[in-house]
Amino acid sequence: MNYHVIGAPLTAVPIVGDTVQRAVGVGTAKYMKELNDTVDAETRKNMVDHFENGENQMNAMMHEVAIKKGLTEEELDASPGEYEDHLQTTAENWYQYGIEDAQKKMGQP
């Protein structure tokens, strides 16, 4: 908006108009980059929070199902143990794989 509102009328001014228009363009581009950087940083933080919450929810769900199936807290915490060393680790690996796959599909490295 500023680019057109401020710069367009000044373009017609002889000698300085074009220079002022270009300066407005440079300032607008810098302003837009700062806004984009802020949005990118907030988006990354929100994604990290979202993925951490998802992993916590997955762990809570697995814990609840294991208890309903009859495992005791001691069995869940036993190491070495099937739940602690295998099932939970496998689920976390697949969760991370899913996140990496989603990031690739969104064009992130």
N, CA, C and O atoms as CSV, one atom per row, in Angstrom:
chain,resi,resn,atom,element,x,y,z
A,1,MET,N,N,0.828,-1.187,0.000
A,1,MET,CA,C,0.000,0.000,0.000
A,1,MET,C,C,0.871,1.249,0.000
A,1,MET,O,O,0.704,2.148,-0.825
A,2,ASN,N,N,1.824,1.282,0.966
A,2,ASN,CA,C,2.678,2.462,1.062
A,2,ASN,C,C,3.431,2.710,-0.243
A,2,ASN,O,O,3.628,3.853,-0.655
A,3,TYR,N,N,3.840,1.636,-0.872
A,3,TYR,CA,C,4.582,1.761,-2.120
A,3,TYR,C,C,3.769,2.566,-3.130
A,3,TYR,O,O,4.302,3.469,-3.776
A,4,HIS,N,N,2.494,2.248,-3.269
A,4,HIS,CA,C,1.648,2.927,-4.251
A,4,HIS,C,C,1.151,4.277,-3.744
A,4,HIS,O,O,1.107,5.243,-4.506
A,5,VAL,N,N,0.783,4.354,-2.489
A,5,VAL,CA,C,0.234,5.599,-1.950
A,5,VAL,C,C,1.290,6.691,-1.896
A,5,VAL,O,O,1.032,7.834,-2.273
A,6,ILE,N,N,2.482,6.336,-1.424
A,6,ILE,CA,C,3.544,7.341,-1.279
A,6,ILE,C,C,4.316,7.506,-2.577
A,6,ILE,O,O,4.560,8.624,-3.031
A,7,GLY,N,N,4.691,6.399,-3.161
A,7,GLY,CA,C,5.602,6.458,-4.303
A,7,GLY,C,C,4.977,6.876,-5.612
A,7,GLY,O,O,5.591,7.631,-6.365
A,8,ALA,N,N,3.780,6.415,-5.909
A,8,ALA,CA,C,3.177,6.670,-7.220
A,8,ALA,C,C,3.030,8.161,-7.521
A,8,ALA,O,O,3.417,8.589,-8.608
A,9,PRO,N,N,2.489,8.966,-6.614
A,9,PRO,CA,C,2.358,10.391,-6.932
A,9,PRO,C,C,3.713,11.084,-7.125
A,9,PRO,O,O,3.815,12.059,-7.870
A,10,LEU,N,N,4.742,10.579,-6.454
A,10,LEU,CA,C,6.049,11.222,-6.539
A,10,LEU,C,C,6.802,10.858,-7.812
A,10,LEU,O,O,7.746,11.551,-8.190
A,11,THR,N,N,6.401,9.795,-8.468
A,11,THR,CA,C,7.083,9.369,-9.687
A,11,THR,C,C,7.027,10.456,-10.750
A,11,THR,O,O,7.964,10.605,-11.534
A,12,ALA,N,N,5.945,11.209,-10.783
A,12,ALA,CA,C,5.779,12.250,-11.804
A,12,ALA,C,C,6.639,13.485,-11.544
A,12,ALA,O,O,6.805,14.312,-12.441
A,13,VAL,N,N,7.185,13.626,-10.349
A,13,VAL,CA,C,8.019,14.788,-10.039
A,13,VAL,C,C,9.336,14.658,-10.811
A,13,VAL,O,O,10.039,13.654,-10.703
A,14,PRO,N,N,9.655,15.706,-11.600
A,14,PRO,CA,C,10.890,15.618,-12.396
A,14,PRO,C,C,12.135,15.442,-11.526
A,14,PRO,O,O,12.204,15.974,-10.418
A,15,ILE,N,N,13.069,14.731,-12.008
A,15,ILE,CA,C,14.403,14.470,-11.465
A,15,ILE,C,C,14.370,13.578,-10.217
A,15,ILE,O,O,15.001,12.521,-10.226
A,16,VAL,N,N,13.673,13.951,-9.162
A,16,VAL,CA,C,13.709,13.191,-7.901
A,16,VAL,C,C,12.602,12.154,-7.770
A,16,VAL,O,O,12.702,11.245,-6.947
A,17,GLY,N,N,11.557,12.279,-8.566
A,17,GLY,CA,C,10.396,11.398,-8.418
A,17,GLY,C,C,10.725,9.928,-8.525
A,17,GLY,O,O,10.306,9.129,-7.688
A,18,ASP,N,N,11.481,9.565,-9.559
A,18,ASP,CA,C,11.837,8.158,-9.749
A,18,ASP,C,C,12.726,7.658,-8.617
A,18,ASP,O,O,12.578,6.524,-8.162
A,19,THR,N,N,13.650,8.503,-8.163
A,19,THR,CA,C,14.548,8.122,-7.067
A,19,THR,C,C,13.757,7.893,-5.784
A,19,THR,O,O,14.006,6.929,-5.060
A,20,VAL,N,N,12.816,8.770,-5.506
A,20,VAL,CA,C,11.974,8.620,-4.314
A,20,VAL,C,C,11.139,7.349,-4.432
A,20,VAL,O,O,10.997,6.599,-3.466
A,21,GLN,N,N,10.588,7.112,-5.619
A,21,GLN,CA,C,9.792,5.889,-5.848
A,21,GLN,C,C,10.630,4.656,-5.565
A,21,GLN,O,O,10.144,3.716,-4.936
A,22,ARG,N,N,11.865,4.637,-6.010
A,22,ARG,CA,C,12.743,3.488,-5.767
A,22,ARG,C,C,13.087,3.357,-4.287
A,22,ARG,O,O,13.161,2.242,-3.770
A,23,ALA,N,N,13.296,4.466,-3.607
A,23,ALA,CA,C,13.586,4.431,-2.168
A,23,ALA,C,C,12.394,3.868,-1.395
A,23,ALA,O,O,12.562,3.091,-0.456
A,24,VAL,N,N,11.197,4.268,-1.801
A,24,VAL,CA,C,9.992,3.715,-1.164
A,24,VAL,C,C,9.933,2.217,-1.412
A,24,VAL,O,O,9.586,1.445,-0.518
A,25,GLY,N,N,10.273,1.809,-2.628
A,25,GLY,CA,C,10.272,0.383,-2.959
A,25,GLY,C,C,11.261,-0.400,-2.103
A,25,GLY,O,O,10.944,-1.488,-1.624
A,26,VAL,N,N,12.453,0.149,-1.912
A,26,VAL,CA,C,13.467,-0.514,-1.080
A,26,VAL,C,C,12.992,-0.603,0.362
A,26,VAL,O,O,13.120,-1.646,1.003
A,27,GLY,N,N,12.444,0.499,0.871
A,27,GLY,CA,C,11.932,0.501,2.251
A,27,GLY,C,C,10.790,-0.478,2.434
A,27,GLY,O,O,10.709,-1.165,3.452
A,28,THR,N,N,9.911,-0.543,1.451
A,28,THR,CA,C,8.790,-1.476,1.517
A,28,THR,C,C,9.275,-2.920,1.501
A,28,THR,O,O,8.763,-3.761,2.240
A,29,ALA,N,N,10.263,-3.205,0.659
A,29,ALA,CA,C,10.807,-4.564,0.590
A,29,ALA,C,C,11.441,-4.961,1.914
A,29,ALA,O,O,11.273,-6.092,2.368
A,30,LYS,N,N,12.173,-4.035,2.539
A,30,LYS,CA,C,12.796,-4.324,3.834
A,30,LYS,C,C,11.724,-4.582,4.894
A,30,LYS,O,O,11.826,-5.520,5.685
A,31,TYR,N,N,10.706,-3.741,4.896
A,31,TYR,CA,C,9.601,-3.899,5.850
A,31,TYR,C,C,8.923,-5.267,5.665
A,31,TYR,O,O,8.634,-5.949,6.649
A,32,MET,N,N,8.674,-5.663,4.432
A,32,MET,CA,C,8.028,-6.951,4.145
A,32,MET,C,C,8.919,-8.114,4.586
A,32,MET,O,O,8.422,-9.113,5.105
A,33,LYS,N,N,10.234,-7.990,4.381
A,33,LYS,CA,C,11.138,-9.054,4.806
A,33,LYS,C,C,11.098,-9.209,6.315
A,33,LYS,O,O,11.068,-10.330,6.821
A,34,GLU,N,N,11.097,-8.098,7.041
A,34,GLU,CA,C,11.019,-8.162,8.503
A,34,GLU,C,C,9.718,-8.820,8.956
A,34,GLU,O,O,9.716,-9.635,9.879
A,35,LEU,N,N,8.611,-8.462,8.302
A,35,LEU,CA,C,7.324,-9.094,8.639
A,35,LEU,C,C,7.367,-10.597,8.355
A,35,LEU,O,O,6.920,-11.400,9.175
A,36,ASN,N,N,7.898,-10.970,7.205
A,36,ASN,CA,C,7.985,-12.389,6.852
A,36,ASN,C,C,8.879,-13.154,7.821
A,36,ASN,O,O,8.565,-14.282,8.203
A,37,ASP,N,N,9.997,-12.539,8.219
A,37,ASP,CA,C,10.895,-13.187,9.180
A,37,ASP,C,C,10.191,-13.415,10.511
A,37,ASP,O,O,10.358,-14.466,11.130
A,38,THR,N,N,9.406,-12.441,10.954
A,38,THR,CA,C,8.658,-12.576,12.204
A,38,THR,C,C,7.639,-13.705,12.104
A,38,THR,O,O,7.522,-14.528,13.012
A,39,VAL,N,N,6.906,-13.738,10.998
A,39,VAL,CA,C,5.906,-14.798,10.799
A,39,VAL,C,C,6.588,-16.159,10.734
A,39,VAL,O,O,6.098,-17.123,11.321
A,40,ASP,N,N,7.714,-16.251,10.027
A,40,ASP,CA,C,8.446,-17.519,9.935
A,40,ASP,C,C,8.890,-18.002,11.312
A,40,ASP,O,O,8.746,-19.182,11.632
A,41,ALA,N,N,9.424,-17.100,12.122
A,41,ALA,CA,C,9.893,-17.484,13.463
A,41,ALA,C,C,8.728,-17.949,14.331
A,41,ALA,O,O,8.844,-18.944,15.047
A,42,GLU,N,N,7.607,-17.232,14.270
A,42,GLU,CA,C,6.436,-17.629,15.052
A,42,GLU,C,C,5.877,-18.962,14.571
A,42,GLU,O,O,5.441,-19.787,15.374
A,43,THR,N,N,5.891,-19.166,13.267
A,43,THR,CA,C,5.388,-20.424,12.704
A,43,THR,C,C,6.251,-21.593,13.154
A,43,THR,O,O,5.730,-22.643,13.532
A,44,ARG,N,N,7.588,-21.414,13.114
A,44,ARG,CA,C,8.479,-22.489,13.567
A,44,ARG,C,C,8.233,-22.830,15.031
A,44,ARG,O,O,8.179,-24.002,15.401
A,45,LYS,N,N,8.086,-21.797,15.864
A,45,LYS,CA,C,7.839,-22.028,17.284
A,45,LYS,C,C,6.510,-22.760,17.471
A,45,LYS,O,O,6.427,-23.703,18.258
A,46,ASN,N,N,5.483,-22.335,16.759
A,46,ASN,CA,C,4.174,-22.997,16.868
A,46,ASN,C,C,4.242,-24.444,16.410
A,46,ASN,O,O,3.602,-25.314,17.001
A,47,MET,N,N,5.015,-24.710,15.357
A,47,MET,CA,C,5.143,-26.088,14.874
A,47,MET,C,C,5.870,-26.955,15.896
A,47,MET,O,O,5.473,-28.096,16.135
A,48,VAL,N,N,6.932,-26.422,16.502
A,48,VAL,CA,C,7.659,-27.179,17.523
A,48,VAL,C,C,6.725,-27.503,18.685
A,48,VAL,O,O,6.683,-28.639,19.157
A,49,ASP,N,N,5.974,-26.495,19.145
A,49,ASP,CA,C,5.017,-26.722,20.238
A,49,ASP,C,C,3.978,-27.762,19.839
A,49,ASP,O,O,3.630,-28.639,20.629
A,50,HIS,N,N,3.486,-27.657,18.610
A,50,HIS,CA,C,2.467,-28.590,18.125
A,50,HIS,C,C,3.001,-30.019,18.090
A,50,HIS,O,O,2.324,-30.946,18.536
A,51,PHE,N,N,4.205,-30.201,17.567
A,51,PHE,CA,C,4.776,-31.539,17.468
A,51,PHE,C,C,5.105,-32.113,18.844
A,51,PHE,O,O,4.916,-33.307,19.079
A,52,GLU,N,N,5.601,-31.266,19.761
A,52,GLU,CA,C,5.880,-31.743,21.119
A,52,GLU,C,C,4.582,-32.146,21.815
A,52,GLU,O,O,4.535,-33.171,22.495
A,53,ASN,N,N,3.540,-31.353,21.651
A,53,ASN,CA,C,2.248,-31.705,22.244
A,53,ASN,C,C,1.718,-33.004,21.645
A,53,ASN,O,O,1.159,-33.835,22.361
A,54,GLY,N,N,1.891,-33.181,20.347
A,54,GLY,CA,C,1.445,-34.409,19.701
A,54,GLY,C,C,2.178,-35.627,20.222
A,54,GLY,O,O,1.576,-36.679,20.436
A,55,GLU,N,N,3.483,-35.486,20.427
A,55,GLU,CA,C,4.265,-36.608,20.958
A,55,GLU,C,C,3.832,-36.932,22.387
A,55,GLU,O,O,3.715,-38.101,22.754
A,56,ASN,N,N,3.595,-35.901,23.187
A,56,ASN,CA,C,3.118,-36.130,24.555
A,56,ASN,C,C,1.756,-36.811,24.560
A,56,ASN,O,O,1.508,-37.703,25.371
A,57,GLN,N,N,0.876,-36.395,23.661
A,57,GLN,CA,C,-0.445,-37.026,23.560
A,57,GLN,C,C,-0.328,-38.477,23.118
A,57,GLN,O,O,-1.047,-39.339,23.624
A,58,MET,N,N,0.570,-38.754,22.179
A,58,MET,CA,C,0.776,-40.128,21.723
A,58,MET,C,C,1.261,-41.002,22.883
A,58,MET,O,O,0.772,-42.114,23.079
A,59,ASN,N,N,2.232,-40.484,23.652
A,59,ASN,CA,C,2.741,-41.252,24.794
A,59,ASN,C,C,1.654,-41.496,25.832
A,59,ASN,O,O,1.562,-42.590,26.391
A,60,ALA,N,N,0.836,-40.493,26.091
A,60,ALA,CA,C,-0.255,-40.648,27.063
A,60,ALA,C,C,-1.270,-41.678,26.572
A,60,ALA,O,O,-1.764,-42.489,27.356
A,61,MET,N,N,-1.579,-41.644,25.286
A,61,MET,CA,C,-2.518,-42.605,24.714
A,61,MET,C,C,-1.969,-44.025,24.813
A,61,MET,O,O,-2.696,-44.946,25.186
A,62,MET,N,N,-0.693,-44.206,24.481
A,62,MET,CA,C,-0.092,-45.545,24.571
A,62,MET,C,C,-0.087,-46.037,26.014
A,62,MET,O,O,-0.357,-47.210,26.273
A,63,HIS,N,N,0.218,-45.153,26.943
A,63,HIS,CA,C,0.247,-45.509,28.364
A,63,HIS,C,C,-1.149,-45.949,28.814
A,63,HIS,O,O,-1.296,-46.961,29.500
A,64,GLU,N,N,-2.155,-45.193,28.428
A,64,GLU,CA,C,-3.541,-45.516,28.813
A,64,GLU,C,C,-3.979,-46.866,28.251
A,64,GLU,O,O,-4.596,-47.668,28.953
A,65,VAL,N,N,-3.660,-47.110,26.995
A,65,VAL,CA,C,-4.043,-48.383,26.374
A,65,VAL,C,C,-3.312,-49.542,27.051
A,65,VAL,O,O,-3.914,-50.587,27.300
A,66,ALA,N,N,-2.036,-49.372,27.348
A,66,ALA,CA,C,-1.266,-50.434,28.002
A,66,ALA,C,C,-1.848,-50.760,29.377
A,66,ALA,O,O,-1.955,-51.930,29.746
A,67,ILE,N,N,-2.220,-49.738,30.128
A,67,ILE,CA,C,-2.838,-49.965,31.450
A,67,ILE,C,C,-4.175,-50.685,31.286
A,67,ILE,O,O,-4.469,-51.614,32.038
A,68,LYS,N,N,-4.986,-50.270,30.319
A,68,LYS,CA,C,-6.281,-50.929,30.074
A,68,LYS,C,C,-6.095,-52.391,29.656
A,68,LYS,O,O,-6.952,-53.233,29.925
A,69,LYS,N,N,-4.979,-52.681,29.002
A,69,LYS,CA,C,-4.710,-54.058,28.581
A,69,LYS,C,C,-4.146,-54.907,29.714
A,69,LYS,O,O,-3.932,-56.108,29.554
A,70,GLY,N,N,-3.904,-54.266,30.870
A,70,GLY,CA,C,-3.499,-55.040,32.033
A,70,GLY,C,C,-2.052,-54.916,32.459
A,70,GLY,O,O,-1.641,-55.575,33.414
A,71,LEU,N,N,-1.270,-54.099,31.789
A,71,LEU,CA,C,0.105,-53.906,32.226
A,71,LEU,C,C,0.138,-53.011,33.464
A,71,LEU,O,O,-0.678,-52.101,33.605
A,72,THR,N,N,1.072,-53.274,34.340
A,72,THR,CA,C,1.220,-52.458,35.536
A,72,THR,C,C,2.219,-51.332,35.270
A,72,THR,O,O,2.969,-51.376,34.295
A,73,GLU,N,N,2.223,-50.335,36.135
A,73,GLU,CA,C,3.191,-49.242,36.015
A,73,GLU,C,C,4.620,-49.778,36.056
A,73,GLU,O,O,5.496,-49.291,35.340
A,74,GLU,N,N,4.846,-50.780,36.897
A,74,GLU,CA,C,6.178,-51.368,36.993
A,74,GLU,C,C,6.585,-52.008,35.669
A,74,GLU,O,O,7.733,-51.882,35.243
A,75,GLU,N,N,5.647,-52.693,35.018
A,75,GLU,CA,C,5.946,-53.313,33.724
A,75,GLU,C,C,6.220,-52.246,32.649
A,75,GLU,O,O,7.075,-52.428,31.782
A,76,LEU,N,N,5.488,-51.150,32.724
A,76,LEU,CA,C,5.691,-50.086,31.739
A,76,LEU,C,C,7.047,-49.402,31.907
A,76,LEU,O,O,7.670,-48.995,30.926
A,77,ASP,N,N,7.496,-49.280,33.142
A,77,ASP,CA,C,8.760,-48.602,33.418
A,77,ASP,C,C,9.969,-49.529,33.417
A,77,ASP,O,O,11.106,-49.065,33.503
A,78,ALA,N,N,9.730,-50.842,33.321
A,78,ALA,CA,C,10.831,-51.805,33.387
A,78,ALA,C,C,11.773,-51.623,32.199
A,78,ALA,O,O,11.348,-51.518,31.049
A,79,SER,N,N,13.053,-51.589,32.515
A,79,SER,CA,C,14.050,-51.512,31.459
A,79,SER,C,C,15.203,-52.432,31.843
A,79,SER,O,O,15.820,-52.209,32.885
A,80,PRO,N,N,15.516,-53.434,31.069
A,80,PRO,CA,C,14.911,-53.679,29.775
A,80,PRO,C,C,13.481,-54.206,29.922
A,80,PRO,O,O,13.153,-54.945,30.850
A,81,GLY,N,N,12.663,-53.802,28.983
A,81,GLY,CA,C,11.272,-54.232,28.951
A,81,GLY,C,C,10.679,-53.960,27.592
A,81,GLY,O,O,11.137,-53.069,26.876
A,82,GLU,N,N,9.677,-54.708,27.235
A,82,GLU,CA,C,9.079,-54.610,25.908
A,82,GLU,C,C,8.482,-53.211,25.658
A,82,GLU,O,O,8.687,-52.627,24.594
A,83,TYR,N,N,7.753,-52.688,26.634
A,83,TYR,CA,C,7.102,-51.389,26.442
A,83,TYR,C,C,8.139,-50.263,26.384
A,83,TYR,O,O,8.192,-49.495,25.423
A,84,GLU,N,N,8.960,-50.185,27.434
A,84,GLU,CA,C,9.926,-49.085,27.573
A,84,GLU,C,C,10.965,-49.090,26.459
A,84,GLU,O,O,11.267,-48.036,25.900
A,85,ASP,N,N,11.511,-50.240,26.129
A,85,ASP,CA,C,12.642,-50.311,25.203
A,85,ASP,C,C,12.253,-50.571,23.758
A,85,ASP,O,O,13.053,-50.321,22.856
A,86,HIS,N,N,11.064,-51.059,23.518
A,86,HIS,CA,C,10.714,-51.419,22.145
A,86,HIS,C,C,9.488,-50.656,21.636
A,86,HIS,O,O,9.588,-49.895,20.673
A,87,LEU,N,N,8.355,-50.852,22.268
A,87,LEU,CA,C,7.112,-50.265,21.767
A,87,LEU,C,C,7.168,-48.736,21.788
A,87,LEU,O,O,6.850,-48.085,20.793
A,88,GLN,N,N,7.567,-48.178,22.911
A,88,GLN,CA,C,7.616,-46.725,23.035
A,88,GLN,C,C,8.652,-46.127,22.071
A,88,GLN,O,O,8.400,-45.101,21.438
A,89,THR,N,N,9.801,-46.769,21.968
A,89,THR,CA,C,10.853,-46.285,21.062
A,89,THR,C,C,10.402,-46.371,19.613
A,89,THR,O,O,10.641,-45.449,18.834
A,90,THR,N,N,9.754,-47.466,19.244
A,90,THR,CA,C,9.261,-47.624,17.879
A,90,THR,C,C,8.217,-46.565,17.555
A,90,THR,O,O,8.240,-45.985,16.470
A,91,ALA,N,N,7.303,-46.307,18.484
A,91,ALA,CA,C,6.269,-45.286,18.266
A,91,ALA,C,C,6.905,-43.906,18.097
A,91,ALA,O,O,6.494,-43.145,17.222
A,92,GLU,N,N,7.890,-43.577,18.912
A,92,GLU,CA,C,8.566,-42.282,18.797
A,92,GLU,C,C,9.289,-42.153,17.459
A,92,GLU,O,O,9.283,-41.084,16.849
A,93,ASN,N,N,9.910,-43.238,17.004
A,93,ASN,CA,C,10.587,-43.220,15.699
A,93,ASN,C,C,9.592,-42.977,14.571
A,93,ASN,O,O,9.853,-42.179,13.671
A,94,TRP,N,N,8.453,-43.662,14.617
A,94,TRP,CA,C,7.440,-43.486,13.578
A,94,TRP,C,C,6.828,-42.092,13.641
A,94,TRP,O,O,6.504,-41.513,12.604
A,95,TYR,N,N,6.667,-41.550,14.835
A,95,TYR,CA,C,6.158,-40.187,14.978
A,95,TYR,C,C,7.126,-39.202,14.319
A,95,TYR,O,O,6.701,-38.320,13.572
A,96,GLN,N,N,8.425,-39.350,14.592
A,96,GLN,CA,C,9.428,-38.487,13.991
A,96,GLN,C,C,9.469,-38.659,12.469
A,96,GLN,O,O,9.635,-37.686,11.733
A,97,TYR,N,N,9.319,-39.892,12.008
A,97,TYR,CA,C,9.277,-40.144,10.569
A,97,TYR,C,C,8.097,-39.404,9.943
A,97,TYR,O,O,8.229,-38.818,8.869
A,98,GLY,N,N,6.963,-39.429,10.601
A,98,GLY,CA,C,5.781,-38.718,10.101
A,98,GLY,C,C,5.999,-37.221,10.022
A,98,GLY,O,O,5.571,-36.576,9.064
A,99,ILE,N,N,6.668,-36.659,11.034
A,99,ILE,CA,C,6.969,-35.229,11.034
A,99,ILE,C,C,7.912,-34.893,9.877
A,99,ILE,O,O,7.690,-33.921,9.154
A,100,GLU,N,N,8.957,-35.694,9.704
A,100,GLU,CA,C,9.908,-35.461,8.617
A,100,GLU,C,C,9.224,-35.566,7.258
A,100,GLU,O,O,9.513,-34.780,6.356
A,101,ASP,N,N,8.329,-36.519,7.108
A,101,ASP,CA,C,7.603,-36.674,5.857
A,101,ASP,C,C,6.724,-35.452,5.599
A,101,ASP,O,O,6.662,-34.954,4.474
A,102,ALA,N,N,6.047,-34.970,6.638
A,102,ALA,CA,C,5.200,-33.782,6.494
A,102,ALA,C,C,6.042,-32.565,6.119
A,102,ALA,O,O,5.630,-31.760,5.284
A,103,GLN,N,N,7.219,-32.426,6.732
A,103,GLN,CA,C,8.087,-31.292,6.422
A,103,GLN,C,C,8.563,-31.342,4.972
A,103,GLN,O,O,8.623,-30.307,4.309
A,104,LYS,N,N,8.898,-32.517,4.478
A,104,LYS,CA,C,9.319,-32.657,3.083
A,104,LYS,C,C,8.176,-32.246,2.154
A,104,LYS,O,O,8.391,-31.567,1.151
A,105,LYS,N,N,6.971,-32.664,2.501
A,105,LYS,CA,C,5.814,-32.320,1.650
A,105,LYS,C,C,5.511,-30.835,1.684
A,105,LYS,O,O,4.902,-30.309,0.754
A,106,MET,N,N,5.927,-30.148,2.747
A,106,MET,CA,C,5.735,-28.703,2.841
A,106,MET,C,C,6.921,-27.944,2.253
A,106,MET,O,O,6.934,-26.713,2.255
A,107,GLY,N,N,7.918,-28.675,1.750
A,107,GLY,CA,C,9.073,-28.046,1.124
A,107,GLY,C,C,10.139,-27.597,2.105
A,107,GLY,O,O,10.977,-26.761,1.767
A,108,GLN,N,N,10.121,-28.137,3.316
A,108,GLN,CA,C,11.139,-27.776,4.281
A,108,GLN,C,C,12.240,-28.828,4.258
A,108,GLN,O,O,11.972,-30.009,4.034
A,109,PRO,N,N,13.477,-28.401,4.490
A,109,PRO,CA,C,14.596,-29.368,4.457
A,109,PRO,C,C,14.555,-30.348,5.609
A,109,PRO,O,O,15.423,-31.214,5.714
